[in-house]
Amino acid sequence: MTMNMETKPPLLQTVLTWTLPQVRTWLDGLSIGEPVGGETFNWDGFAFTAAARARETRSLPWAHIALLVYGALARRPPDGDTHSIMLSAMSLRAWMIRELGAQESDAVLDPEYIFDWFQELAVISIEDATRMADAPDWKTMPTETLLKLRYLKSALNILAHIPESGLTKKHPELEDWLQLRSRLP
């Protein structure tokens, strides 16, 4: 006797077929980053796909969902790559700002979120960063210092994509950082 065993599609695949309101309702009852119904869930894949949908459809609601998930994943214990997750979140923000325009106090379109993230990464002064960028040999620098400079450069690369947002007028110190960007490791 043979049984017809239907295989259930992975939850991520199922969730991605739902409408935006269904996804929002589903998220309301969950701890993002944790297993769902006792099973592991690909939260990173979900955030990436939500961000892709936000871009494809220029949808602020999908961007909100992606940023909600990215934010929760970035706050997880140090088993994840917080910088990489935040880089994805801020890239999405910058893309949405470039496409839809900056809007103060909007959870997606306010460029201050990107500036604040940059400020958190700017644990090295502009003077020290300039001196380090001019060093004859980066190989002599501690790996941790090089990583900090690399994080700064990645944040500056994102900030450079939103020049029309008015951030440099509000934060003129960004001009020096943006000019230093290409010289950072």
Number of C-alpha atoms within 10 A of each C-alpha: 3 4 5 6 6 6 6 7 8 10 14 14 11 10 14 13 10 12 9 15 10 11 15 14 10 12 14 9 9 12 11 18 19 16 13 15 9 7 9 11 17 16 19 15 11 19 24 19 16 23 28 17 17 21 17 9 11 16 16 20 16 22 26 17 20 24 25 16 24 27 18 15 21 19 13 14 9 8 7 12 13 17 14 14 22 20 19 18 24 24 20 23 27 27 18 22 20 16 13 13 16 22 14 13 11 12 16 23 25 20 24 20 18 25 20 11 15 21 13 10 18 18 13 15 10 15 11 10 22 17 10 20 19 12 12 8 9 15 9 9 11 9 11 9 15 18 12 17 22 16 20 24 23 21 25 21 15 20 22 16 14 22 13 12 21 13 20 17 11 10 11 11 12 19 14 13 20 17 11 16 22 12 13 19 16
